[in-house]
């Protein structure tokens, strides 16, 4: 059986409700914990949009948004105390700030892969793609691509879905992929050749 444990961070009540329904639907309540906070480079509070559904985000200029809620912010290092193996960050442009609050997690030798959303939304906060690439490289990660049909890492990064995959130990990730069981997704069998 799967030994994975997932820590989710979701400040938006609507998205958190959907997440909880999916967790229960898949009977993985014992493997997932949801934190009702946003992640950042500091603890505190912030305004968060409340009427943009999946595009809700942190607000730094409150005059631009009328529908906001106050949320709690924490750093990843403050909340996560256990070993981390894979990290996924998708926070609508605030990824650089989250990485700045995760220096301890990013330094963990157990962390071998990170998936980070990279798109134009980071510009609203004055961040750039170079900020993320520089940060990840400073912790020994390199951006690679992934072919899900072959379940293999490839040299050419693929950002069609705005997600960048960073690995620290390419051989370890390749080994884990080769040992993973076959999966069927939407009727397609993903088998390692």
C-alpha positions in Angstrom: 0.0 0.0 0.0 1.1 3.6 -0.5 3.1 5.1 2.3 2.8 8.6 1.0 1.4 11.4 3.2 0.3 14.7 1.7 0.2 18.1 3.4 -2.1 20.6 1.5 -2.3 24.3 2.1 -5.5 25.9 0.9 -6.7 29.3 2.3 -9.8 29.5 0.1 -12.9 27.9 1.7 -14.5 26.9 -1.6 -11.4 25.2 -3.0 -10.8 23.6 0.4 -14.3 22.1 0.3 -13.7 20.7 -3.1 -10.3 19.3 -2.0 -11.9 17.7 1.0 -14.7 16.1 -1.1 -12.0 14.6 -3.5 -10.0 13.3 -0.5 -13.1 11.5 0.9 -14.2 10.3 -2.6 -10.8 8.6 -2.9 -10.8 7.3 0.7 -7.5 8.8 1.5 -8.5 10.8 4.6 -5.7 9.1 6.6 -3.1 10.2 4.1 -3.9 13.9 3.6 -3.9 16.8 6.0 -5.3 20.2 4.9 -3.9 23.4 6.4 -6.3 26.4 6.4 -3.5 28.9 5.6 -1.7 30.4 2.7 2.1 30.0 2.3 4.5 32.9 2.0 8.0 34.0 3.1 6.7 35.3 6.4 3.9 34.6 8.9 1.0 37.1 9.3 -2.2 37.9 7.5 -3.0 39.0 3.9 -6.0 39.8 1.7 -7.0 37.0 -0.7 -9.5 37.3 -3.5 -12.8 35.5 -3.0 -14.6 35.7 -6.3 -12.2 34.3 -8.9 -12.7 30.5 -8.2 -9.5 28.6 -9.1 -7.7 31.9 -9.9 -8.1 33.4 -6.4 -4.8 34.8 -5.2 -3.0 37.0 -2.7 -3.7 40.7 -3.0 -1.0 43.3 -2.5 -2.9 46.3 -3.8 -6.3 46.1 -2.1 -7.8 48.9 -4.2 -7.8 46.7 -7.2 -10.1 44.0 -5.7 -13.4 44.5 -3.9 -14.0 40.9 -3.0 -11.3 39.8 -0.6 -11.0 37.8 2.7 -8.3 38.0 5.2 -6.3 34.8 5.5 -3.5 33.6 7.7 0.0 33.2 6.2 2.7 30.8 7.4 6.0 29.7 5.9 6.4 26.1 4.8 9.4 25.7 7.2 7.1 26.7 10.1 4.5 24.1 9.3 6.3 21.1 7.8 8.5 19.3 10.3 8.8 15.9 8.6 10.9 14.7 5.6 9.6 15.9 2.3 10.2 13.9 -0.9 8.1 15.8 -3.5 7.0 19.4 -3.4 4.2 21.0 -5.6 3.7 24.7 -5.5 0.8 26.4 -7.5 -0.1 29.7 -5.9 -1.1 31.9 -8.8 2.1 33.9 -9.0 3.3 33.9 -5.3 5.6 30.9 -5.8 8.8 32.9 -5.3 7.6 34.0 -1.9 6.7 30.5 -0.9 10.1 29.2 -1.9 11.7 32.0 0.2 9.8 30.6 3.2 10.9 27.1 2.5 14.7 27.2 2.9 14.7 24.3 5.4 12.5 22.1 3.3 14.5 22.9 0.1 17.7 22.0 1.9 16.4 18.5 3.0 18.4 15.7 1.3 15.2 13.7 1.1 13.6 16.2 -1.3 14.2 14.9 -4.8 11.6 16.6 -6.9 9.7 19.9 -7.0 6.9 21.0 -9.4 6.5 24.7 -9.5 3.9 26.7 -11.5 5.6 29.3 -13.7 3.4 31.8 -15.6 2.7 35.4 -16.2 0.8 35.9 -12.9 4.0 36.2 -11.0 4.6 39.6 -12.6 1.7 41.1 -10.5 4.0 40.7 -7.5 7.2 41.8 -9.2 8.6 38.3 -9.5 10.1 36.6 -12.6 10.8 33.2 -14.0 14.5 33.9 -13.3 13.8 34.2 -9.5 12.4 30.6 -9.4 15.1 29.1 -11.7 17.9 30.8 -9.6 16.4 29.6 -6.3 15.9 26.1 -7.5 19.5 25.9 -8.9 20.9 27.3 -5.7 19.5 24.2 -3.9 20.9 21.8 -6.5 17.8 21.3 -8.6 17.8 21.2 -12.4 14.7 21.6 -14.6 13.8 18.6 -16.7 10.8 17.3 -18.7 8.7 14.3 -18.1 7.0 12.0 -20.6 4.0 10.4 -18.9 3.4 8.0 -21.7 6.9 6.5 -21.2 7.1 7.5 -17.6 10.6 8.8 -18.2 12.5 12.0 -17.5 13.6 13.9 -20.6 16.2 16.6 -21.1 13.8 19.1 -22.6 11.6 20.9 -20.1 7.9 21.0 -21.1 5.8 23.8 -19.7 2.7 23.5 -21.8 0.7 23.3 -18.5 2.8 26.1 -16.9 4.5 23.6 -14.5 8.2 23.3 -14.2 9.7 20.0 -12.9 12.9 20.3 -10.9 14.9 17.2 -9.8 18.0 17.1 -7.6 18.9 13.4 -8.1 18.0 12.4 -11.6 19.0 8.8 -11.2 16.9 8.4 -8.0 13.8 9.8 -9.7 14.4 7.6 -12.8 14.6 4.6 -10.5 11.4 5.5 -8.7 9.6 5.9 -12.0 10.8 2.5 -13.2 9.6 0.9 -10.0 6.2 2.5 -9.9 3.1 0.3 -10.7 1.2 0.7 -13.9 -1.7 3.2 -13.8 -4.8 3.6 -15.8 -5.9 7.3 -16.3 -9.0 8.1 -18.2 -8.9 4.6 -19.8 -5.3 4.9 -20.9 -2.7 2.5 -19.5 0.5 4.2 -18.5 3.1 1.4 -18.6 6.8 1.7 -18.4 8.5 0.0 -21.3 
